[in-house]
Amino acid sequence: MRCFWDERQRAHAPAAEFFNGKLHPAAEHQGRVDAILAAIGPTEEAKDSGVEPLLLVHSPNYLDLLRDAHRDWVAAGREGDAFPYTFPIVGRRAPDLSRIDARLGQHSFDTSTPIGPGTWDACYWSVQTALGALAAVLAGETNAFAFTRPPGHHAGRDYFGGYSYLNHASVCAEAALRAGKRRIAILDVDYHHGNGTQDIFAGRDDVFFASIHADPSTDYPFFWGHADESGGNVLNLPLPRGTDWSGYAPALTHAIDWLEKSAPDLLIVSYGADTHEADPISHFKFRTSDYAPMARRIASLALPTLIVMEGGYAVDALGANVSEFLGGF
C-alpha cells in the first residue's frame, strides 16, 4: 500500500494539554510519529494543492485564526502555546472580536488542543498529505494510507478540539466529489466519536457517515455521538467501555452493511488505534492481532479506499497496530 507523509507535520509540538483541572504532558507528541514511520516503511510526499480544498470545508475566518493565533498570542504578551479558556454557549451572539483570547474560544470546544508556533504548518501539510493519498486512489490505486498528524475528525467547519484542527476526511470527501465521485462513505473507527465530520456532513445526500465509538455518556466528546443522533446520512454506534473485538465486530458489520446500502463509489476510513487495550486515554480492549480482521472486514466492501490516521496514543504498540491494520487490506 502506498503511504504518504510530510516531515513538516512534525512542526506541531505541544508541550502540554489541560484537562481534569491541570496540565498534563501532551498525548499527541513526536513519539507517535516515530513509532508509525518505523512500522510503515517508505512514504511519499504529496504535492501542494493549495488552500482551495480546505475552503470547501472550513470557513475563511477559521483558517485565518489557525494561521495567526500563535503570532497574536505572543503579540498579546503571552508565552508558550495558545490555549483557549472561555467558550460561548450555543445560541449566544457571535460578535466580531479582536482579542486573541476571545477568538480562540469562539473557534474551539476544549482546553486540551493548544496552538503552537508550528501548528498551522503541520496541519496544512497534513491535509496536503491526505489529498496526495486521495489522488493516488482516484488515479486507480485500490487503497492508500495518509499518515495525517495531528488528527482531524474532531475539527468542525469553524472549530478545533480533540487534538484536531483541520478535518482531513471531510476535505478529501469534498475533493473527491469535485473530482467526479457521486457518493462518499466515511467510516470512523477511532475510539472517540468523529463529531467534526458529523457536523460537517449531517443532512447531506452525497456523503454517508458511520461512527463506532465509546459511548459519549461516559467518554469524550460527550456532546456528540449518541445513538439518537442517527438518521438520514448519519449512523452512530456507541459501545461501552471495555468492549473487545468480539463485542465490536457486530457493530462493524452493521456499519458496513448500512454504508453499502448508500451505494458509495469511494470509502474514507478515519482510523484510530486508540481502541487498543494499552491506550492511555481510552478504554476498549483491542489486541494488536484484532486490527487485521477488522481491516479485512472493511476491505470486503471492495471500494477504492483512502485511510487517514486519527488517534492512537499507546506509543509502544502504535506502530504494530497501524501495520497490522494496513496489512489487513
BALOBA-1460 file (C-alpha; in Angstrom, 3 decimals):
// residues 329
<rec num="1" residu="m" x="0.000" y="0.000" z="0.000"/>
<rec num="2" residu="r" x="1.272" y="3.470" z="-0.857"/>
<rec num="3" residu="c" x="1.776" y="5.569" z="2.268"/>
<rec num="4" residu="f" x="2.001" y="9.354" z="2.397"/>
<rec num="5" residu="w" x="3.712" y="11.592" z="4.974"/>
<rec num="6" residu="d" x="5.314" y="15.028" z="5.102"/>
<rec num="7" residu="e" x="8.069" y="15.869" z="7.601"/>
<rec num="8" residu="r" x="6.599" y="19.352" z="8.023"/>
<rec num="9" residu="q" x="3.840" y="17.684" z="10.052"/>
<rec num="10" residu="r" x="6.350" y="17.432" z="12.897"/>
<rec num="11" residu="a" x="6.135" y="21.205" z="13.385"/>
<rec num="12" residu="h" x="3.183" y="20.770" z="15.732"/>
<rec num="13" residu="a" x="4.872" y="20.044" z="19.057"/>
<rec num="14" residu="p" x="2.606" y="20.830" z="22.024"/>
<rec num="15" residu="a" x="4.330" y="20.574" z="25.388"/>
<rec num="16" residu="a" x="1.169" y="20.047" z="27.406"/>
<rec num="17" residu="e" x="-2.612" y="19.841" z="27.371"/>
<rec num="18" residu="f" x="-5.077" y="20.975" z="30.021"/>
<rec num="19" residu="f" x="-7.827" y="18.699" z="31.330"/>
<rec num="20" residu="n" x="-9.216" y="17.465" z="34.660"/>
<rec num="21" residu="g" x="-8.064" y="20.658" z="36.295"/>
<rec num="22" residu="k" x="-4.358" y="20.591" z="35.493"/>
<rec num="23" residu="l" x="-1.717" y="20.454" z="32.791"/>
<rec num="24" residu="h" x="-0.606" y="17.040" z="31.544"/>
<rec num="25" residu="p" x="2.125" y="16.079" z="29.058"/>
<rec num="26" residu="a" x="0.645" y="16.172" z="25.555"/>
<rec num="27" residu="a" x="-0.603" y="12.759" z="24.399"/>
<rec num="28" residu="e" x="-0.255" y="13.816" z="20.738"/>
<rec num="29" residu="h" x="3.547" y="14.006" z="20.639"/>
<rec num="30" residu="q" x="6.511" y="13.240" z="18.398"/>
<rec num="31" residu="g" x="6.831" y="9.692" z="19.694"/>
<rec num="32" residu="r" x="3.693" y="8.801" z="17.748"/>
<rec num="33" residu="v" x="5.372" y="9.965" z="14.555"/>
<rec num="34" residu="d" x="8.494" y="7.883" z="15.027"/>
<rec num="35" residu="a" x="6.538" y="4.767" z="16.011"/>
<rec num="36" residu="i" x="4.312" y="4.843" z="12.933"/>
<rec num="37" residu="l" x="7.034" y="5.769" z="10.445"/>
<rec num="38" residu="a" x="9.238" y="2.932" z="11.700"/>
<rec num="39" residu="a" x="6.392" y="0.479" z="11.114"/>
<rec num="40" residu="i" x="5.030" y="1.501" z="7.717"/>
<rec num="41" residu="g" x="8.291" y="1.801" z="5.767"/>
<rec num="42" residu="p" x="8.832" y="4.140" z="2.798"/>
<rec num="43" residu="t" x="6.489" y="7.082" z="2.412"/>
<rec num="44" residu="e" x="5.722" y="9.587" z="-0.338"/>
<rec num="45" residu="e" x="5.391" y="13.346" z="-0.048"/>
<rec num="46" residu="a" x="2.315" y="14.875" z="-1.661"/>
<rec num="47" residu="k" x="2.292" y="17.975" z="-3.802"/>
<rec num="48" residu="d" x="0.833" y="21.222" z="-2.549"/>
<rec num="49" residu="s" x="-2.798" y="21.503" z="-3.672"/>
<rec num="50" residu="g" x="-3.173" y="24.940" z="-2.110"/>
<rec num="51" residu="v" x="-5.743" y="26.278" z="0.315"/>
<rec num="52" residu="e" x="-8.740" y="25.924" z="-2.026"/>
<rec num="53" residu="p" x="-9.623" y="22.337" z="-0.956"/>
<rec num="54" residu="l" x="-9.617" y="23.471" z="2.667"/>
<rec num="55" residu="l" x="-12.081" y="26.247" z="1.869"/>
<rec num="56" residu="l" x="-14.577" y="23.672" z="0.598"/>
<rec num="57" residu="v" x="-14.939" y="22.575" z="4.231"/>
<rec num="58" residu="h" x="-13.564" y="25.225" z="6.607"/>
<rec num="59" residu="s" x="-14.597" y="28.867" z="6.868"/>
<rec num="60" residu="p" x="-12.074" y="31.553" z="5.838"/>
<rec num="61" residu="n" x="-12.085" y="33.289" z="9.225"/>
<rec num="62" residu="y" x="-11.370" y="29.987" z="10.936"/>
<rec num="63" residu="l" x="-8.389" y="29.285" z="8.694"/>
<rec num="64" residu="d" x="-7.168" y="32.818" z="9.408"/>
<rec num="65" residu="l" x="-7.360" y="32.098" z="13.135"/>
<rec num="66" residu="l" x="-5.356" y="28.865" z="12.863"/>
<rec num="67" residu="r" x="-2.699" y="30.609" z="10.799"/>
<rec num="68" residu="d" x="-2.385" y="33.707" z="13.003"/>
<rec num="69" residu="a" x="-3.331" y="32.518" z="16.511"/>
<rec num="70" residu="h" x="0.108" y="31.868" z="17.916"/>
<rec num="71" residu="r" x="1.551" y="35.072" z="16.457"/>
<rec num="72" residu="d" x="-1.299" y="37.050" z="18.014"/>
<rec num="73" residu="w" x="-0.912" y="35.163" z="21.304"/>
<rec num="74" residu="v" x="2.746" y="36.181" z="21.533"/>
<rec num="75" residu="a" x="1.910" y="39.733" z="20.452"/>
<rec num="76" residu="a" x="-0.519" y="39.908" z="23.384"/>
<rec num="77" residu="g" x="2.402" y="39.266" z="25.749"/>
<rec num="78" residu="r" x="1.861" y="35.533" z="26.296"/>
<rec num="79" residu="e" x="4.409" y="32.740" z="26.298"/>
<rec num="80" residu="g" x="4.211" y="29.131" z="25.144"/>
<rec num="81" residu="d" x="1.299" y="27.579" z="23.286"/>
<rec num="82" residu="a" x="-2.017" y="29.382" z="22.843"/>
<rec num="83" residu="f" x="-4.787" y="27.830" z="24.957"/>
<rec num="84" residu="p" x="-8.485" y="28.659" z="24.686"/>
<rec num="85" residu="y" x="-10.176" y="29.042" z="28.044"/>
<rec num="86" residu="t" x="-13.525" y="30.750" z="27.512"/>
<rec num="87" residu="f" x="-16.306" y="29.451" z="25.265"/>
<rec num="88" residu="p" x="-19.611" y="30.957" z="24.085"/>
<rec num="89" residu="i" x="-22.718" y="28.970" z="24.992"/>
<rec num="90" residu="v" x="-24.649" y="27.711" z="21.946"/>
<rec num="91" residu="g" x="-27.104" y="30.368" z="20.795"/>
<rec num="92" residu="r" x="-25.171" y="33.333" z="22.153"/>
<rec num="93" residu="r" x="-24.220" y="36.231" z="19.902"/>
<rec num="94" residu="a" x="-21.099" y="35.907" z="17.785"/>
<rec num="95" residu="p" x="-19.678" y="39.450" z="17.831"/>
<rec num="96" residu="d" x="-16.645" y="40.390" z="15.777"/>
<rec num="97" residu="l" x="-13.986" y="40.396" z="18.493"/>
<rec num="98" residu="s" x="-10.294" y="41.089" z="18.051"/>
<rec num="99" residu="r" x="-8.714" y="39.891" z="21.305"/>
<rec num="100" residu="i" x="-6.968" y="36.568" z="20.728"/>
<rec num="101" residu="d" x="-8.469" y="35.014" z="23.883"/>
<rec num="102" residu="a" x="-11.986" y="35.633" z="22.551"/>
<rec num="103" residu="r" x="-11.167" y="34.413" z="19.054"/>
<rec num="104" residu="l" x="-9.669" y="31.180" z="20.387"/>
<rec num="105" residu="g" x="-12.758" y="30.474" z="22.450"/>
<rec num="106" residu="q" x="-15.068" y="31.320" z="19.579"/>
<rec num="107" residu="h" x="-13.486" y="28.600" z="17.425"/>
<rec num="108" residu="s" x="-12.801" y="25.780" z="19.882"/>
<rec num="109" residu="f" x="-14.571" y="23.480" z="22.303"/>
<rec num="110" residu="d" x="-11.909" y="22.284" z="24.758"/>
<rec num="111" residu="t" x="-8.712" y="23.283" z="26.556"/>
<rec num="112" residu="s" x="-6.666" y="20.252" z="25.510"/>
<rec num="113" residu="t" x="-5.878" y="21.422" z="21.967"/>
<rec num="114" residu="p" x="-3.234" y="24.164" z="22.068"/>
<rec num="115" residu="i" x="-1.924" y="26.083" z="19.079"/>
<rec num="116" residu="g" x="1.854" y="26.411" z="18.906"/>
<rec num="117" residu="p" x="4.213" y="28.208" z="16.514"/>
<rec num="118" residu="g" x="4.258" y="25.261" z="14.110"/>
<rec num="119" residu="t" x="0.642" y="24.100" z="14.363"/>
<rec num="120" residu="w" x="-0.613" y="25.767" z="11.194"/>
<rec num="121" residu="d" x="2.212" y="24.412" z="9.041"/>
<rec num="122" residu="a" x="1.770" y="20.905" z="10.428"/>
<rec num="123" residu="c" x="-1.984" y="20.971" z="9.867"/>
<rec num="124" residu="y" x="-1.675" y="22.428" z="6.382"/>
<rec num="125" residu="w" x="0.767" y="19.736" z="5.256"/>
<rec num="126" residu="s" x="-1.277" y="17.063" z="6.965"/>
<rec num="127" residu="v" x="-4.221" y="17.966" z="4.737"/>
<rec num="128" residu="q" x="-1.948" y="18.013" z="1.686"/>
<rec num="129" residu="t" x="-0.748" y="14.537" z="2.706"/>
<rec num="130" residu="a" x="-4.339" y="13.306" z="2.784"/>
<rec num="131" residu="l" x="-5.070" y="14.895" z="-0.590"/>
<rec num="132" residu="g" x="-1.975" y="13.208" z="-2.036"/>
<rec num="133" residu="a" x="-3.172" y="9.795" z="-0.880"/>
<rec num="134" residu="l" x="-6.626" y="10.588" z="-2.259"/>
<rec num="135" residu="a" x="-5.110" y="11.469" z="-5.626"/>
<rec num="136" residu="a" x="-3.431" y="8.060" z="-5.705"/>
<rec num="137" residu="v" x="-6.766" y="6.336" z="-5.096"/>
<rec num="138" residu="l" x="-8.564" y="8.482" z="-7.672"/>
<rec num="139" residu="a" x="-5.813" y="7.551" z="-10.159"/>
<rec num="140" residu="g" x="-6.501" y="3.843" z="-9.725"/>
<rec num="141" residu="e" x="-4.861" y="2.591" z="-6.537"/>
<rec num="142" residu="t" x="-7.101" y="0.193" z="-4.640"/>
<rec num="143" residu="n" x="-6.207" y="1.929" z="-1.397"/>
<rec num="144" residu="a" x="-3.709" y="4.360" z="0.113"/>
<rec num="145" residu="f" x="-2.761" y="5.481" z="3.612"/>
<rec num="146" residu="a" x="-2.314" y="9.088" z="4.675"/>
<rec num="147" residu="f" x="-0.361" y="9.437" z="7.907"/>
<rec num="148" residu="t" x="-2.203" y="12.565" z="8.936"/>
<rec num="149" residu="r" x="-0.915" y="14.212" z="12.066"/>
<rec num="150" residu="p" x="-2.245" y="15.947" z="14.117"/>
<rec num="151" residu="p" x="-5.618" y="14.133" z="13.853"/>
<rec num="152" residu="g" x="-8.637" y="15.703" z="12.191"/>
<rec num="153" residu="h" x="-12.023" y="14.130" z="12.869"/>
<rec num="154" residu="h" x="-12.957" y="16.361" z="15.826"/>
<rec num="155" residu="a" x="-12.470" y="19.555" z="13.793"/>
<rec num="156" residu="g" x="-15.665" y="21.152" z="12.504"/>
<rec num="157" residu="r" x="-16.226" y="23.729" z="9.838"/>
<rec num="158" residu="d" x="-15.112" y="26.557" z="12.126"/>
<rec num="159" residu="y" x="-13.831" y="24.958" z="15.325"/>
<rec num="160" residu="f" x="-10.977" y="22.871" z="16.712"/>
<rec num="161" residu="g" x="-10.716" y="20.454" z="19.631"/>
<rec num="162" residu="g" x="-9.726" y="16.906" z="20.453"/>
<rec num="163" residu="y" x="-6.183" y="17.474" z="19.110"/>
<rec num="164" residu="s" x="-7.846" y="18.210" z="15.725"/>
<rec num="165" residu="y" x="-7.593" y="21.426" z="13.709"/>
<rec num="166" residu="l" x="-8.406" y="20.570" z="10.068"/>
<rec num="167" residu="n" x="-10.717" y="17.730" z="9.093"/>
<rec num="168" residu="h" x="-8.765" y="15.565" z="6.635"/>
<rec num="169" residu="a" x="-11.552" y="13.083" z="5.934"/>
<rec num="170" residu="s" x="-14.020" y="15.868" z="5.165"/>
<rec num="171" residu="v" x="-11.638" y="17.829" z="2.948"/>
<rec num="172" residu="c" x="-10.911" y="14.654" z="0.971"/>
<rec num="173" residu="a" x="-14.599" y="13.792" z="0.683"/>
<rec num="174" residu="e" x="-15.371" y="17.193" z="-0.820"/>
<rec num="175" residu="a" x="-12.347" y="16.965" z="-3.118"/>
<rec num="176" residu="a" x="-13.452" y="13.519" z="-4.319"/>
<rec num="177" residu="l" x="-16.937" y="14.812" z="-5.097"/>
<rec num="178" residu="r" x="-15.408" y="17.667" z="-7.101"/>
<rec num="179" residu="a" x="-13.318" y="15.074" z="-8.939"/>
<rec num="180" residu="g" x="-16.428" y="13.217" z="-10.104"/>
<rec num="181" residu="k" x="-17.290" y="10.718" z="-7.369"/>
<rec num="182" residu="r" x="-21.043" y="10.535" z="-6.808"/>
<rec num="183" residu="r" x="-21.333" y="9.343" z="-3.234"/>
<rec num="184" residu="i" x="-18.781" y="9.020" z="-0.431"/>
<rec num="185" residu="a" x="-18.867" y="6.724" z="2.596"/>
<rec num="186" residu="i" x="-16.902" y="7.772" z="5.684"/>
<rec num="187" residu="l" x="-16.311" y="5.112" z="8.329"/>
<rec num="188" residu="d" x="-14.872" y="6.379" z="11.614"/>
<rec num="189" residu="v" x="-13.323" y="3.657" z="13.784"/>
<rec num="190" residu="d" x="-11.447" y="5.837" z="16.267"/>
<rec num="191" residu="y" x="-12.246" y="5.290" z="19.958"/>
<rec num="192" residu="h" x="-13.822" y="8.750" z="20.085"/>
<rec num="193" residu="h" x="-16.757" y="9.957" z="18.019"/>
<rec num="194" residu="g" x="-15.895" y="11.964" z="14.901"/>
<rec num="195" residu="n" x="-18.041" y="14.918" z="15.887"/>
<rec num="196" residu="g" x="-16.488" y="17.354" z="13.423"/>
<rec num="197" residu="t" x="-17.132" y="15.057" z="10.474"/>
<rec num="198" residu="q" x="-20.722" y="14.511" z="11.568"/>
<rec num="199" residu="d" x="-21.327" y="18.239" z="11.936"/>
<rec num="200" residu="i" x="-19.880" y="18.979" z="8.510"/>
<rec num="201" residu="f" x="-21.944" y="16.422" z="6.590"/>
<rec num="202" residu="a" x="-25.160" y="15.859" z="8.565"/>
<rec num="203" residu="g" x="-28.157" y="16.223" z="6.269"/>
<rec num="204" residu="r" x="-26.273" y="15.633" z="3.027"/>
<rec num="205" residu="d" x="-27.306" y="13.054" z="0.422"/>
<rec num="206" residu="d" x="-23.856" y="12.558" z="-1.132"/>
<rec num="207" residu="v" x="-21.774" y="11.737" z="1.974"/>
<rec num="208" residu="f" x="-22.746" y="8.996" z="4.439"/>
<rec num="209" residu="f" x="-21.063" y="8.905" z="7.836"/>
<rec num="210" residu="a" x="-20.910" y="5.931" z="10.205"/>
<rec num="211" residu="s" x="-19.025" y="6.060" z="13.510"/>
<rec num="212" residu="i" x="-18.305" y="3.277" z="16.015"/>
<rec num="213" residu="h" x="-17.001" y="4.741" z="19.247"/>
<rec num="214" residu="a" x="-17.095" y="4.824" z="23.019"/>
<rec num="215" residu="d" x="-20.427" y="5.824" z="24.485"/>
<rec num="216" residu="p" x="-20.338" y="9.632" z="24.819"/>
<rec num="217" residu="s" x="-22.319" y="9.406" z="28.039"/>
<rec num="218" residu="t" x="-19.013" y="8.321" z="29.616"/>
<rec num="219" residu="d" x="-16.351" y="9.425" z="27.122"/>
<rec num="220" residu="y" x="-15.167" y="12.448" z="25.164"/>
<rec num="221" residu="p" x="-16.548" y="14.343" z="23.243"/>
<rec num="222" residu="f" x="-19.705" y="13.865" z="25.392"/>
<rec num="223" residu="f" x="-21.987" y="16.204" z="23.427"/>
<rec num="224" residu="w" x="-21.961" y="14.310" z="20.128"/>
<rec num="225" residu="g" x="-22.219" y="10.688" z="19.007"/>
<rec num="226" residu="h" x="-25.251" y="9.459" z="20.919"/>
<rec num="227" residu="a" x="-27.325" y="6.775" z="19.212"/>
<rec num="228" residu="d" x="-30.371" y="9.025" z="18.967"/>
<rec num="229" residu="e" x="-28.440" y="11.356" z="16.639"/>
<rec num="230" residu="s" x="-28.575" y="8.661" z="13.966"/>
<rec num="231" residu="g" x="-30.816" y="9.276" z="10.990"/>
<rec num="232" residu="g" x="-30.607" y="10.228" z="7.349"/>
<rec num="233" residu="n" x="-26.946" y="10.055" z="6.348"/>
<rec num="234" residu="v" x="-25.573" y="9.545" z="9.892"/>
<rec num="235" residu="l" x="-25.191" y="6.320" z="11.873"/>
<rec num="236" residu="n" x="-23.772" y="6.368" z="15.402"/>
<rec num="237" residu="l" x="-22.960" y="3.087" z="17.142"/>
<rec num="238" residu="p" x="-21.746" y="3.870" z="20.690"/>
<rec num="239" residu="l" x="-20.252" y="0.983" z="22.680"/>
<rec num="240" residu="p" x="-19.468" y="0.623" z="26.390"/>
<rec num="241" residu="r" x="-16.028" y="0.859" z="27.946"/>
<rec num="242" residu="g" x="-14.276" y="-2.482" z="27.981"/>
<rec num="243" residu="t" x="-15.523" y="-3.548" z="24.543"/>
<rec num="244" residu="d" x="-13.187" y="-6.044" z="22.873"/>
<rec num="245" residu="w" x="-13.076" y="-7.279" z="19.279"/>
<rec num="246" residu="s" x="-15.819" y="-9.848" z="19.840"/>
<rec num="247" residu="g" x="-18.167" y="-7.107" z="21.020"/>
<rec num="248" residu="y" x="-17.026" y="-4.647" z="18.377"/>
<rec num="249" residu="a" x="-17.269" y="-6.911" z="15.313"/>
<rec num="250" residu="p" x="-21.115" y="-6.971" z="15.128"/>
<rec num="251" residu="a" x="-21.204" y="-3.164" z="15.236"/>
<rec num="252" residu="l" x="-18.647" y="-3.012" z="12.432"/>
<rec num="253" residu="t" x="-20.735" y="-5.385" z="10.315"/>
<rec num="254" residu="h" x="-23.797" y="-3.219" z="10.984"/>
<rec num="255" residu="a" x="-21.940" y="-0.065" z="9.940"/>
<rec num="256" residu="i" x="-20.549" y="-1.652" z="6.781"/>
<rec num="257" residu="d" x="-23.922" y="-3.052" z="5.754"/>
<rec num="258" residu="w" x="-25.512" y="0.360" z="6.329"/>
<rec num="259" residu="l" x="-22.855" y="2.166" z="4.297"/>
<rec num="260" residu="e" x="-23.121" y="-0.374" z="1.494"/>
<rec num="261" residu="k" x="-26.831" y="0.421" z="1.084"/>
<rec num="262" residu="s" x="-25.911" y="4.000" z="0.152"/>
<rec num="263" residu="a" x="-24.072" y="2.680" z="-2.939"/>
<rec num="264" residu="p" x="-20.869" y="4.691" z="-2.414"/>
<rec num="265" residu="d" x="-18.108" y="4.777" z="-5.010"/>
<rec num="266" residu="l" x="-15.351" y="5.755" z="-2.526"/>
<rec num="267" residu="l" x="-14.664" y="4.836" z="1.096"/>
<rec num="268" residu="i" x="-12.746" y="7.057" z="3.519"/>
<rec num="269" residu="v" x="-11.697" y="5.405" z="6.784"/>
<rec num="270" residu="s" x="-10.880" y="7.559" z="9.800"/>
<rec num="271" residu="y" x="-8.663" y="5.045" z="11.570"/>
<rec num="272" residu="g" x="-7.724" y="5.452" z="15.218"/>
<rec num="273" residu="a" x="-5.558" y="2.921" z="17.040"/>
<rec num="274" residu="d" x="-6.768" y="4.254" z="20.390"/>
<rec num="275" residu="t" x="-9.102" y="1.261" z="20.598"/>
<rec num="276" residu="h" x="-6.053" y="-0.740" z="21.771"/>
<rec num="277" residu="e" x="-6.079" y="-2.164" z="25.308"/>
<rec num="278" residu="a" x="-2.934" y="-0.233" z="26.303"/>
<rec num="279" residu="d" x="-4.089" y="3.190" z="25.138"/>
<rec num="280" residu="p" x="-3.601" y="5.671" z="27.990"/>
<rec num="281" residu="i" x="-6.674" y="7.806" z="27.285"/>
<rec num="282" residu="s" x="-9.149" y="5.175" z="26.031"/>
<rec num="283" residu="h" x="-10.955" y="2.123" z="27.365"/>
<rec num="284" residu="f" x="-11.578" y="-0.511" z="24.683"/>
<rec num="285" residu="k" x="-9.743" y="-3.840" z="24.788"/>
<rec num="286" residu="f" x="-8.446" y="-4.474" z="21.261"/>
<rec num="287" residu="r" x="-5.291" y="-6.533" z="20.861"/>
<rec num="288" residu="t" x="-2.840" y="-5.887" z="18.057"/>
<rec num="289" residu="s" x="-3.934" y="-9.087" z="16.304"/>
<rec num="290" residu="d" x="-7.508" y="-7.743" z="16.091"/>
<rec num="291" residu="y" x="-6.671" y="-4.991" z="13.621"/>
<rec num="292" residu="a" x="-6.082" y="-7.298" z="10.645"/>
<rec num="293" residu="p" x="-9.553" y="-8.943" z="10.756"/>
<rec num="294" residu="m" x="-11.018" y="-5.502" z="11.350"/>
<rec num="295" residu="a" x="-9.346" y="-4.236" z="8.194"/>
<rec num="296" residu="r" x="-10.324" y="-7.320" z="6.173"/>
<rec num="297" residu="r" x="-13.959" y="-6.779" z="7.108"/>
<rec num="298" residu="i" x="-13.764" y="-3.151" z="5.969"/>
<rec num="299" residu="a" x="-11.951" y="-4.148" z="2.769"/>
<rec num="300" residu="s" x="-14.772" y="-6.565" z="1.954"/>
<rec num="301" residu="l" x="-16.735" y="-3.536" z="0.761"/>
<rec num="302" residu="a" x="-14.445" y="-3.734" z="-2.283"/>
<rec num="303" residu="l" x="-14.346" y="0.031" z="-2.729"/>
<rec num="304" residu="p" x="-11.451" y="2.337" z="-3.557"/>
<rec num="305" residu="t" x="-10.347" y="3.266" z="-0.045"/>
<rec num="306" residu="l" x="-8.497" y="6.189" z="1.497"/>
<rec num="307" residu="i" x="-7.299" y="5.615" z="5.062"/>
<rec num="308" residu="v" x="-6.474" y="8.667" z="7.188"/>
<rec num="309" residu="m" x="-4.825" y="8.454" z="10.595"/>
<rec num="310" residu="e" x="-6.673" y="9.754" z="13.622"/>
<rec num="311" residu="g" x="-5.814" y="8.860" z="17.250"/>
<rec num="312" residu="g" x="-3.731" y="6.211" z="18.959"/>
<rec num="313" residu="y" x="-1.514" y="7.015" z="21.928"/>
<rec num="314" residu="a" x="-0.098" y="3.724" z="23.205"/>
<rec num="315" residu="v" x="3.242" y="4.503" z="21.594"/>
<rec num="316" residu="d" x="4.930" y="1.179" z="22.326"/>
<rec num="317" residu="a" x="2.168" y="-0.689" z="20.462"/>
<rec num="318" residu="l" x="1.215" y="2.007" z="17.963"/>
<rec num="319" residu="g" x="3.468" y="1.046" z="15.072"/>
<rec num="320" residu="a" x="2.447" y="-2.605" z="15.232"/>
<rec num="321" residu="n" x="-1.244" y="-1.663" z="15.440"/>
<rec num="322" residu="v" x="-1.054" y="0.558" z="12.364"/>
<rec num="323" residu="s" x="0.986" y="-2.001" z="10.430"/>
<rec num="324" residu="e" x="-1.445" y="-4.776" z="11.296"/>
<rec num="325" residu="f" x="-4.417" y="-2.674" z="10.179"/>
<rec num="326" residu="l" x="-2.842" y="-1.669" z="6.867"/>
<rec num="327" residu="g" x="-1.720" y="-5.239" z="6.279"/>
<rec num="328" residu="g" x="-5.308" y="-6.390" z="6.601"/>
<rec num="329" residu="f" x="-6.144" y="-4.525" z="3.403"/>
